[in-house]
Amino acid sequence: MDAPGNISWGITATALVLLMTPGVAFFYGGLVKAKSVVSMMMMSFGSIGLVAVLWILFGFSMSAVDSPTAFAGNPFADFGLGSLAAGEGSNVALIGVAYGATFAIITVALISGAIADRAKFGSWLIFAGVFATVGYFPIAAWVWGGGWIMELGTTLFGADSGIGVIDYAGGTAVHINAGAAALALALVLGKRIGFQKGILKPHNVPLTLLGAALLWFGWFGFNAGAEWLSEDMGGVGLIGLNTLGATAASILGWILIEKIKDGKPTSIGAASGAVAGLVAITPACANLTPGWSLLLGAVAGIVCALAVELKFRLGFDDSLDVVGIHLVGGLIGTLYLGLFATGTGLFVGGDARQLVVQLIAALGVLIYSFVVAFIIGFVIQKTIGFRITNEDEIAGVDAVVHGEEGYALIDAR
């Protein structure tokens, strides 16, 4: 793993995943009102600044545990990572820290899409810092750092069962986590002024397409990046192909639903379908054959295209469909493994045990993340306030909160 080729791929994958958060900023930025684009993009960039610092100070230390019963690692075990940096093999270890930081960053940034057009930036940063600390860092330990989710198969079925929760790159820790938290914040902040279907349209479609392209580009590091720690990076080919195939199939599934429902396939639908496919393949990228990955992508595109309509039926304002894409897509990808994971899925040589552990892990993260995010958001709203006033929302959150405009349409010089 310390060969030059492995190290080169490790740092490249880290850069690719870091680029995904600006990709989120562009994707979200194009979907909001012109008077909110700066605010929307700043929530992503604010997440980069804050979460990266917290991860280096104590988040990485919290992301591994000694026992499946532990909540999280000791945040003060190596505060600031001075000991890790001075230790043997620090080159490899520190790349791993940087790589892990990018996952924490994008998980928090994704949540912001649910509260577009109406959130205070300072309150968002407080939420981001607290949620990263008690939301993402412990869940990362549960899923990848020796925690209860990582050891769930052994706990339920024994060490010889060969069954364990499969979440290669973050179906639970990133997407279900972010989607559940997004639902909680959408409920805390309430609906935007004029919230109803067809009223609040994207202000810049090309910006959203650019964001989707950057996300797809970076996702190859997101899914295949961890292979830099293997001896020969033997899984990169399958992971890369699945990341391509599932995403492409999801685009087709989404625009097919649009054509059937509304008569026209849209570019926003294609971009959203791509993200839904990327979300669904994230936990499954290393454990499906390419054919099953194509089916997963198609299912994700179809189901997520239908799921984004739930906010209008149920009356919650998930502004940019974080719930419909990330929560639903994450659930689809995580549970699909219980059916089609190579060797252990119910229909490909296994039995129901894989589905059982996948379901328990998904529900555990969903419930915990929702409750934590709701409590944090509620406390912020009732103390310093999370939502801007109706007057400021009408005036435009960019000018009120940041003193900037996304587009200088008149040159005053």
C-alpha positions in Angstrom: 0.0 0.0 0.0 3.0 2.3 0.3 4.1 1.7 -3.3 4.4 4.9 -5.3 1.4 3.9 -7.5 -0.8 3.3 -4.5 0.2 6.6 -2.9 -0.4 8.5 -6.1 -3.9 7.0 -6.5 -4.6 7.7 -2.8 -3.8 11.4 -3.1 -5.6 11.6 -6.5 -8.7 10.0 -5.1 -8.6 12.5 -2.2 -8.5 15.4 -4.6 -11.4 13.8 -6.6 -13.6 13.5 -3.6 -12.8 17.0 -2.4 -13.9 18.3 -5.8 -17.3 16.7 -5.3 -18.2 19.3 -2.7 -17.8 22.2 -5.1 -19.7 20.0 -7.4 -22.5 19.9 -4.9 -22.3 23.7 -4.7 -22.7 24.1 -8.4 -25.5 21.4 -8.5 -27.4 23.0 -5.7 -26.6 26.6 -6.8 -28.2 26.2 -10.2 -31.4 24.8 -8.7 -32.2 27.7 -6.4 -33.4 31.3 -7.0 -30.9 33.7 -8.5 -31.0 35.7 -5.3 -30.0 32.6 -3.3 -27.1 31.1 -5.3 -24.3 32.6 -3.3 -25.9 31.5 0.0 -26.4 28.0 -1.4 -22.8 27.6 -2.6 -21.4 29.1 0.6 -23.0 26.4 2.7 -20.9 23.9 0.8 -17.7 25.9 1.0 -18.4 26.6 4.7 -18.7 22.9 5.2 -15.3 22.4 3.6 -13.6 24.9 5.9 -15.3 23.8 9.2 -15.5 20.0 8.8 -12.0 19.6 7.5 -10.6 21.4 10.6 -12.8 19.4 13.0 -11.8 16.2 11.3 -8.1 16.9 11.8 -8.5 18.1 15.3 -10.6 15.3 16.7 -12.9 13.8 14.1 -10.4 11.2 12.8 -9.7 10.1 16.4 -13.5 9.6 16.9 -13.9 7.5 13.7 -12.4 4.3 15.1 -13.4 2.3 18.2 -11.9 -0.6 20.2 -15.2 -2.3 20.8 -18.5 -2.6 18.9 -20.3 -1.3 22.0 -18.4 2.0 22.0 -20.2 5.1 20.7 -17.1 6.7 19.2 -13.4 6.9 19.6 -11.8 9.3 22.1 -11.6 12.7 20.5 -8.6 13.6 22.6 -6.7 10.4 21.9 -4.5 12.3 19.3 -5.9 15.8 19.2 -4.5 17.5 16.2 -2.8 14.3 15.0 0.7 15.2 16.2 1.4 11.6 17.3 0.1 10.1 14.0 2.2 12.5 12.0 5.4 11.6 13.9 4.8 7.9 13.8 6.1 5.2 11.5 4.3 5.0 8.2 2.8 8.5 8.7 2.9 9.1 4.9 0.2 6.5 4.3 -1.7 7.2 7.4 -2.0 10.9 6.8 -3.3 10.4 3.2 -5.9 8.2 4.8 -6.9 11.0 7.2 -7.2 13.4 4.3 -9.3 10.9 2.3 -11.6 10.4 5.2 -12.0 14.1 5.7 -13.5 14.5 2.2 -16.3 12.0 3.1 -17.1 13.9 6.3 -17.2 17.2 4.4 -19.5 16.1 1.6 -21.9 14.4 4.0 -22.5 17.6 5.8 -22.7 19.7 2.6 -25.4 17.5 1.1 -27.7 18.3 4.0 -27.8 22.0 3.0 -29.9 21.3 -0.1 -33.0 20.7 2.1 -33.0 24.3 3.5 -32.2 26.3 0.4 -33.4 30.0 0.2 -34.1 30.4 3.9 -31.2 29.6 6.3 -28.8 31.8 8.2 -25.2 31.1 7.3 -23.9 31.3 10.9 -26.6 29.0 12.2 -25.8 26.6 9.4 -22.1 26.5 10.5 -23.1 25.8 14.1 -25.3 23.0 12.9 -22.6 21.7 10.6 -20.0 21.6 13.3 -22.3 19.9 15.9 -23.8 17.4 13.5 -20.4 16.4 12.2 -19.2 15.8 15.8 -22.2 13.8 17.1 -23.6 12.7 13.7 -21.0 11.8 11.1 -17.9 11.0 13.2 -19.6 8.3 15.4 -21.5 6.8 12.4 -18.2 6.6 10.5 -16.8 4.6 13.5 -19.9 2.3 13.4 -19.7 1.6 9.7 -15.9 1.5 9.0 -14.1 1.9 12.3 -14.9 -1.3 14.2 -18.3 -0.2 15.5 -21.6 -2.1 15.9 -22.6 -1.9 12.2 -19.2 -3.2 11.0 -19.5 -6.1 13.5 -23.3 -6.7 13.1 -23.0 -9.9 11.0 -20.6 -11.4 13.6 -22.9 -10.4 16.4 -26.0 -11.9 14.9 -24.7 -14.9 13.0 -21.2 -15.6 14.3 -17.7 -15.0 13.1 -17.8 -18.0 10.7 -21.0 -16.9 8.9 -19.2 -14.8 6.4 -22.0 -12.2 6.7 -21.3 -8.6 7.4 -22.9 -5.3 6.5 -21.7 -4.1 3.1 -21.2 -0.4 2.7 -18.2 0.0 0.5 -18.2 3.8 0.2 -21.0 5.3 2.2 -24.6 4.3 1.5 -25.4 4.5 5.2 -22.7 6.7 6.6 -23.0 9.4 3.9 -26.3 9.2 2.0 -28.8 7.8 4.4 -27.2 9.9 7.1 -27.4 13.1 5.1 -30.9 12.4 3.7 -32.4 11.7 7.2 -30.7 14.8 8.6 -32.0 16.8 5.6 -35.6 15.6 6.3 -35.2 16.7 10.0 -34.0 20.2 9.0 -36.7 20.6 6.4 -39.3 20.0 9.1 -37.6 22.4 11.6 -37.3 25.3 9.2 -40.6 24.8 7.5 -41.7 25.7 4.0 -40.4 28.5 1.8 -42.7 31.3 0.9 -44.8 30.2 -2.1 -43.9 26.5 -1.8 -45.9 24.5 -4.3 -45.2 22.4 -7.3 -44.1 24.3 -10.4 -43.6 27.7 -8.7 -39.9 27.6 -7.5 -37.9 26.8 -10.7 -34.1 26.4 -11.1 -32.5 29.7 -12.1 -29.5 28.3 -14.0 -29.8 24.8 -15.6 -26.3 24.8 -17.0 -24.8 25.4 -13.5 -26.7 22.3 -12.2 -25.4 20.2 -15.2 -21.9 21.4 -14.4 -22.3 20.3 -10.8 -23.6 16.9 -11.8 -20.6 16.4 -14.2 -18.2 17.3 -11.4 -19.9 14.9 -9.0 -19.7 12.0 -11.5 -16.1 12.8 -12.2 -15.2 12.9 -8.5 -17.3 9.8 -7.7 -14.7 7.6 -9.2 -12.4 8.6 -6.3 -15.3 8.3 -3.9 -16.0 4.7 -4.8 -12.7 3.4 -6.0 -10.4 5.5 -3.8 -10.2 3.1 -0.9 -8.6 0.5 -3.2 -5.3 2.4 -2.8 -4.9 0.6 0.5 -5.1 -2.9 -1.2 -2.0 -4.7 -2.3 -2.8 -4.7 -6.1 -5.9 -2.4 -6.3 -7.6 -5.4 -7.8 -11.1 -4.1 -7.3 -10.7 -0.9 -9.2 -11.9 -2.2 -12.5 -15.2 -3.6 -11.3 -15.8 -0.5 -9.1 -15.1 1.9 -11.9 -17.3 0.1 -14.4 -20.2 -0.2 -11.9 -19.9 3.5 -11.1 -20.2 4.3 -14.8 -22.9 1.8 -15.6 -25.3 2.3 -12.7 -25.2 6.0 -13.2 -25.9 5.8 -16.9 -28.9 3.4 -16.3 -30.3 5.7 -13.7 -30.3 8.7 -16.1 -32.4 6.6 -18.5 -34.8 5.5 -15.7 -35.4 9.0 -14.5 -36.0 10.6 -17.9 -38.3 7.7 -18.8 -40.5 8.5 -15.8 -40.4 12.2 -16.7 -41.5 11.3 -20.3 -44.4 9.1 -19.0 -45.5 11.6 -16.3 -45.0 15.0 -17.9 -44.4 14.3 -21.6 -40.9 15.7 -21.7 -37.5 14.5 -20.5 -35.6 17.3 -18.9 -31.9 18.1 -18.4 -32.5 18.6 -14.6 -34.0 15.2 -14.6 -31.0 13.7 -16.3 -28.7 15.4 -13.8 -30.8 14.3 -10.9 -30.9 10.8 -12.3 -27.2 10.7 -12.5 -26.8 11.6 -8.9 -29.5 9.1 -7.9 -27.5 6.4 -9.7 -24.3 7.5 -8.1 -25.9 7.4 -4.6 -27.3 3.9 -5.1 -24.1 2.4 -6.4 -22.0 3.9 -3.6 -22.5 1.1 -1.0 -22.7 -1.6 -3.7 -19.9 -0.7 -6.2 -17.5 -3.5 -5.2 -20.1 -6.3 -4.6 -22.3 -6.4 -7.7 -21.6 -7.8 -11.2 -22.0 -5.2 -13.9 -25.4 -6.5 -15.0 -26.9 -6.2 -11.5 -25.4 -2.7 -11.3 -27.2 -1.7 -14.4 -30.5 -2.9 -12.9 -29.7 -1.1 -9.6 -29.2 2.1 -11.5 -32.4 1.8 -13.5 -34.4 1.0 -10.3 -32.8 4.0 -8.5 -33.6 6.4 -11.3 -37.2 5.3 -11.5 -37.9 5.2 -7.8 -36.1 8.4 -7.0 -37.9 10.2 -9.8 -41.2 9.2 -8.1 -39.9 9.8 -4.6 -39.1 13.5 -5.1 -42.9 14.1 -5.5 -43.5 13.0 -2.0 -42.6 16.4 -0.6 -45.7 17.9 -2.3 -48.0 15.1 -1.2 -46.7 15.0 2.4 -46.1 18.8 2.8 -42.4 19.0 3.7 -40.2 21.4 1.9 -37.0 19.5 1.0 -35.9 22.2 -1.3 -33.5 20.4 -3.6 -34.7 16.8 -3.1 -32.0 15.5 -0.7 -34.5 13.2 0.8 -35.8 11.9 -2.5 -32.4 11.3 -4.0 -29.9 10.7 -1.1 -32.1 9.1 1.5 -34.2 7.0 -0.9 -31.2 6.3 -3.2 -29.1 5.3 -0.2 -31.8 3.0 1.1 -32.2 1.4 -2.4 -28.5 0.7 -2.8 -28.0 -0.6 0.7 -31.0 -3.0 0.7 -30.4 -4.1 -2.9 -27.2 -5.7 -1.7 -29.3 -8.0 0.5 -30.8 -9.4 -2.7 -27.9 -9.3 -5.2 -24.6 -8.9 -3.5 -22.2 -11.4 -5.1 -22.1 -14.6 -3.1 -24.3 -13.5 -0.2 -27.3 -11.8 -1.7 -30.6 -13.7 -1.5 -30.9 -14.3 -5.2 -27.2 -14.9 -6.0 -26.1 -17.8 -3.8 -26.9 -16.4 -0.4 -29.9 -16.2 2.0 -31.9 -13.7 3.9 -29.1 -12.9 6.4 -27.4 -10.3 4.2 -30.7 -8.5 3.8 -31.3 -8.6 7.5 -28.0 -6.9 8.4 -28.4 -4.4 5.6 -31.9 -3.4 6.8 -30.8 -3.1 10.5 -27.8 -0.9 9.5 -29.9 1.3 7.3 -32.7 1.8 9.8 -30.2 2.4 12.7 -28.4 5.2 10.8 -31.7 6.7 9.5 -33.3 7.0 13.0 -30.2 8.2 14.8 -29.4 10.8 12.2 -32.9 12.1 12.0 -33.2 12.5 15.8 -29.8 14.1 16.2 -30.3 16.6 13.4 -33.8 17.5 14.5 -32.6 18.2 18.1 -29.7 20.3 16.9 -31.8 22.2 14.4 -34.6 22.7 16.9 -32.3 24.1 19.5 -30.6 26.5 17.1 -34.0 27.7 15.8 -35.4 28.3 19.3 -32.2 30.1 20.5 -30.4 32.2 17.9 -32.7 31.4 15.0 -32.0 29.2 12.0 -34.4 30.6 9.5 -34.2 34.1 8.0 -37.3 36.3 8.2 -40.0 36.3 5.5 -38.9 39.8 4.5 -35.3 38.8 4.1 -36.3 35.7 2.1 -38.3 37.9 -0.3 -35.4 40.4 -0.5 -33.0 37.6 -1.2 -30.7 35.7 1.2 -27.6 36.5 -0.8 -27.8 40.3 -0.2 -29.1 40.0 3.3 -26.7 37.4 4.7 -23.6 37.8 2.5 -23.9 41.3 1.0 -23.3 39.8 -2.5 -25.2 39.1 -5.6 -24.6 36.0 -7.8 -25.0 38.0 -11.0 -24.0 41.7 -11.6 -26.4 42.4 -14.4 -25.7 46.1 -14.5 -22.1 47.5 -14.6 -22.2 50.5 -12.3 -18.7 51.6 -13.1 
